[in-house]
């Protein structure tokens, strides 16, 4: 384990949670190809490695929670009093319920149907959006293992669309070290054209190019991501450790457990979890 | 059209420099909803509220802390952290080159187009060399007070810079604790045949965001006061392990 040094620190000071079980599912449903259906859960594949600061109230050191607040009353609005609205004019909204939203594409909201298989090498990396893993749910273990193994052998990935919350995702499902990795892809229309900024078609200076190739050759190695650490995060952790030695922590008042970081509602929570990972990029 | 340039810098390695401008390469457009108070349809705002007092907390009463143990926080002044902020620099420093195929997609984060900063032969020579060798440059740079790790790649006619995630930001497959389950060679053979039968070239233009259109139709319908039929999401019956071979055979028959 690389982070042995930080083992003595409070768990939370170590910013990444690499070894923590990733089992908190973002979504559960079925992945299918042809007639085979596999119950699965969608889980995170990446965790932004930020130092996990919390915002506190400077008066009582109580942690702050993100909540929906009515600006008129200045009060927290509980989840069951919240509804989704689409703005059609100033202060005019069309109300949309969760059930209506799920009914938009009912065939895709609980099923990731692989419609075809592709060669992953054909996918330009510009399409890659965000990675996740799929893990098998009860009863799906064998079919899951089969799909992992045959995609590994054939070097193919499955293409599918599925709906989560307010969005429909185009995804590639591929075999990755014995697991199914799911990568959301951008739609064609989301890729911006590079036409206006491509360099002028000039002749390539052959001498300069071969000189560069020699330099590049001398600098070529195997890709080893472990070599590159987030220097800033390491420095920050060191600094915080120093501060922790000098300064006593403050104590927050006790709050009932029920008031934890509860989701506003299910769909919003799903959306939020997708959005959060995106925002942190 | 590519987005506006967001940053300017120099690619630098082994005595070679070329100036570039970063442009976003992807833009997402989505239908936006607001969250409303069910009673009076007032638009709600997301705010930080005190977990103890249950009241919204203005920015000037918010402070940053790090939880050392349950309920105990180390207060940290943002000014204290300034010393670890990366130094401003315009250099995208390439440390080494790797075969492009070695970079697992899980590491790829954001992508930028690189426009030549000034018309230069260097840009075209570098682009040509990367294309010929099918390699990507692993590089680091500082942009807007943040340090980045990235892969410099050639694609089409333009250089691209893809930000990379750090290794410890990727959750390992091992932590998923997946079960090893033995499979019969026959199952694997039929499964592979099935996949090969279902293989097609990747044609991204084939896939439209239909859902977005249907969502717009739903909104329009409701705006006209029409009733919305509620359809239950489709749920498939899982293929159990004793039915797997049979299901694969039936699938293959269907597509063959």
Interface residues (C-beta under 8 A of the other chain):
Chain A: X2 X3 X10 X12 X13 X16 X18 X19 X20 X21 X22 X23 X29 X30 X32 X33 X34 X35 X36 X37 X38 X39 X43 X44 X45 X46 X47 X48 X49 X51 X52 X53 X54 X55 X56 X57 X58 X59 X60 X61 X62 X63 X64 X65 X66 X67 X68 X69 X70 X71 X72 X74 X76 X77 X80 X81 X82 X83 X84 X85 X86 X87 X88 X91 X93 X94 X95 X96 X99 X100 X101 X102 X103 X104 X105 X106 X107 X108 X109 X110 X111 X114 X116 X117 X118 X119 X121 X122 X123 X124 X125 X126 X127 X128 X129 X131 X133 X135 X136 X139 X140 X141 X142 X143 X145 X146 X147 X149 X150 X151 X153 X154 X156 X159 X161 X163 X166 X167 X168 X170 X176 X177 X178 X179 X181 X183 X185 X186 X187 X188 X189 X190 X191 X192 X193 X194 X195 X196 X197 X198 X199 X200 X201 X202 X203 X204 X205 X208 X209 X212 X213 X215 X216 X217 X218 X219 X220 X221 X222 X223 X225 X226 X228 X229 X230 X231 X232 X233 X235 X236 X239 X240 X243 X244 X247 X249 X250 X251 X252 X253 X254 X255 X259 X264 X268 X281
Chain B: X1 X2 X3 X13 X14 X15 X16 X21 X23 X24 X25 X26 X27 X28 X29 X30 X31 X32 X33 X34 X35 X36 X37 X38 X39 X40 X41 X42 X43 X44 X45 X46 X47 X48 X49 X50 X51 X52 X53 X54 X55 X56 X57 X61 X62 X63 X64 X65 X66 X67 X68 X69 X71 X72 X73 X74 X75 X76 X80 X81 X83 X84 X85 X86 X94 X95 X96 X97 X98 X99 X101 X102 X103 X104 X105 X106 X107 X108 X109 X110 X111 X113 X115 X116 X119 X121 X122 X123 X124 X125 X126 X127 X128 X129 X130 X132 X133 X135 X137 X138 X140 X146 X147 X149 X153 X155 X156 X157 X158 X160 X162 X163 X164 X165 X166 X167 X168 X169 X170 X171 X172 X173 X175 X176 X177 X178 X179 X180 X181 X183 X187 X188 X191 X192 X194 X195 X196 X198 X199 X200 X201 X202 X204 X205 X207 X208 X209 X210 X211 X212 X214 X215 X218 X219 X222 X223 X228 X229 X230 X231 X232 X233 X234 X235 X236 X237 X238 X239 X240 X241 X244 X247 X248 X250 X251 X252 X254 X255
